[in-house]
Structures are given as structure tokens and as C-alpha cells.
Amino acid sequence: MAARAKPTKSAVPIFRRMLASHDLSLMAARSHGEPAGQIAAREMEVIRIKGALQRAEELSDDLATAIEEAL
């Protein structure tokens, strides 16, 4: 199982780059006819990244600072 990314404000740009990269990979997989199981795994990863990005974006600055200082 992959390590879970920490939803912190400073991670927002990283999550955005990851999402863009995974979206491109998913589109390529679909266009190349990858097996359904592999496409489903890619879709799940995109959903996971979107969730982490949303959580990071929703953090207030005060809470984000407290979380990052605790890490």
C-alpha cells in the first residue's frame, strides 16, 4: 500500500502537479486500450489525489500552519 500524502497547504502545488500527471496517464491508458483493471486502478489514484488536494485547499491558514509545525 502506498504512503498517504499529508494534506497541508504547502502540498497544494504538489497535489496539482500529481493530478495533472495522473490525468494524462489515465487518458493515455484509455486511448491505448489498457485492461479495465489497470484503468480502474488509475481512476482510483486520481480520486485519491483529488481528495487530498481538496482537503489541503480547505485547510485554514492557522490550521495548516499548526499541522505543518507538528510534522
Beta strands, then each sheet from edge to edge (+ up, - down):
end
